[in-house]
Amino acid sequence: MDSKRVILALGTNIKQERNMKQVRRLLVDTWPDMKFTTTKRTQAIGMASDLFYNCLAYTKVEESLEDLTEKVKSMEQICGDTRAERSLNRIQMDIDILLYGDNKLHINDWQRDYIQELMKEIEFIKH
């Protein structure tokens, strides 16, 4: 299987520094070549909550989109993410797959200012 370029959006509004550190470690343990942008603090969109810590993670993976999705959902759960927490606007960790190969996902997220800013830091994106 050919490797695919992947960009992940990471976000947390609870125990932000701890959760971001934990998810970075999980991602690097799974994909040692994983790289990260700087972290931006942003206001919550569509909910009342503390500031979100956001960054992008990027690498190339061998996994299918389905396997990648399963792995990142498992990482969210390891970080304490549950439906109950989310129902209280407590996002322990949210990992969205923005790019898989040439396929853009979560199209609305690409329009967000902080995503566009962080994309400029990614090496394999052509501007």
N, C-alpha and C positions, 0 to 999 in steps of 0.2 A: 504494500500500500504506500502511495506517495505521501510525504509529509505535507501537512496543511498549515498555512499561516493562521494563527489564532490571536485574537485580542479579546481579553476579558475585562469587563468593568466590575470593580470591587467597591462595595459601599457598606458602611456600618454607621449606626447612630447610637449605639450602646457600647460602653467600654471600648471606645473607638481605637485607642492605641493598642490595647491588648489584642483585640480582635483582628486588627490589620496585621499586626506582627504574626499572629497565629496563622492566618490564612496565607501569608507570604511564605511562611515555613512549609506549610502543607503543599503549596504549589511548587516550590523548589524541590521538595522531597520527591514529588511526582515527576516533574519535568526540570531537571537540573539547569537547563539553559534559559529558564524563565527569567524575564527582565521586567522591571517595574518603572513606571513614571513617578514623578513626585506626587505627593498626596495633597489634594485640595480639600479645604473645608467649605462646605456649601450648605445653604438653607435647604430644608426638606421641601420636596415638591409634592403637593397634594395631601399633606398630613402635618399635624402639629407635632414637632419633636425637636430634640437637640440637633445641633449641627451634624451633618453627615461628614465622614471622612471618605474620600473617594480617590481611587487611583486606577490606572489601567495596568494590566499585566499582559505580556505578549511573548510568544515563542512560536515554534513549529511543533506539531504533534503528529503522531502516527494514528491516533484513535479515530474511529468514526465519530460523526457528530453525536450519535446516540450514546456512545461510550463516554465521550467527553462530557456530555450533559449529565450523565449519571455520576461521573467523578466529581464534578463541581457541586452538584446537589448534595453529595455526601460530605464534601468539605463545608458547605453551609451548615449542615447538621452538626458536624464536629465542633463548629464554632458556636453552637447553641441555638441555631435558627430553628424555629418551630412555627406552625400555624398560629398557635396560641400567642406567642410573642408578637408575631406580625399583626394579629388582631388588636394588639395594644399599641401599635405603631412603634414597636421595639424591634429594630432590624439588627440582629446580632451580626449577620453577614448576608449580603446579597451578591451573587456572582452572576452576571449576565454575559453571555457569549455574544459579542458584538460582530466579530468576524470569524468565519470558518472558511478557509481557502479564499475563494472569490465571492463568497456569499455573505452579504451584510444581513445581520439579524438585529432585532430591537431597533428598527429604523428610526423611531421617534427619539431614541436616546442619542443618536448621532447628531441631532440638531441642538442638543444642549450645549450652552457656552463652555462649561467646564470640560465636557467630552472633547469638543473641538480644540480647546487649549491643550489638553493632555495628548491628543493625537499628534500634535506637532513634535512631541518628544520621541515618538516611535520611529525607529530607524528604517523599517521596511515599508513605510507608507510614503508614497510619492505625493508631494504637495504641488 
